[in-house]
Structure formats: structure tokens, C-alpha cells
Amino acid sequence: MTQVLDVGSEKVLCLSEQELMRLLEDNVCRLLHSCPSQQVLVREFAQAYAKTCAGCLCLDDFGVATVSELVRKVPHLAKVCRHVQQLKCSILCKFEIVARSLYL
């Protein structure tokens, strides 16, 4: 359940774990769909996130220390893979989503 807390003269919005995960899913999908190849280099993920989602990416908010850990929180949507000596975050194709749901 979303709560608004007063912290001094500021108001802080606190999301439940479920709402936070939904926000993460929406933002990762929006970010990757905005990229021409539906991929982004892991080292450029935070910059692309800020540009696409109009806000700074704070990994601590999601309880992780790296972008790779963050993407592992949404394995049904995206994955991190090695591509020519670089890590890329990419959206799962529809075939991979269907295949994963068949094995659950």
C-alpha cells in the first residue's frame, strides 16, 4: 500500500514491494522498447533509465547493488547477456517468454 510520509518539510512517497516491482517492470519494458535493438549496454543502463523514465535510477531502492542484479529481479521480461566482450541488457523475445511460462 502506498503511503505518503512527511520528512521535515518534504513529502516522501513509500511504495509497497508489489508496487515497486510493478514500477520496475514498467520502467524496464519502457526503457528497452525505446532502444532501437531493444538492448542497452549494462554500463549505459542508468543513463538510459534516467532519460526514458524521467528519474534517476537508485539501485538501493530496489535492494540491489548492480544493474545485473536489478534485471535479474524481472527474469520474465529481460536478461543480461554477454555480447562481444560487453554485457547487454535485452528484452526477452516473445518465444522466450512463452517457453519460460511453459516450464513454470
Secondary structure, DSSP 4 states (H G I P E B T S, - for coil): --EEEEETTEEEEE--HHHHHHHHHHHHHHHHHHSTTSEEEGGGHHHHHHHHHTS---GGGGT-SSHHHHHHT-TTTEEEEEETTEEEEEEPPHHHHHHHHHH-
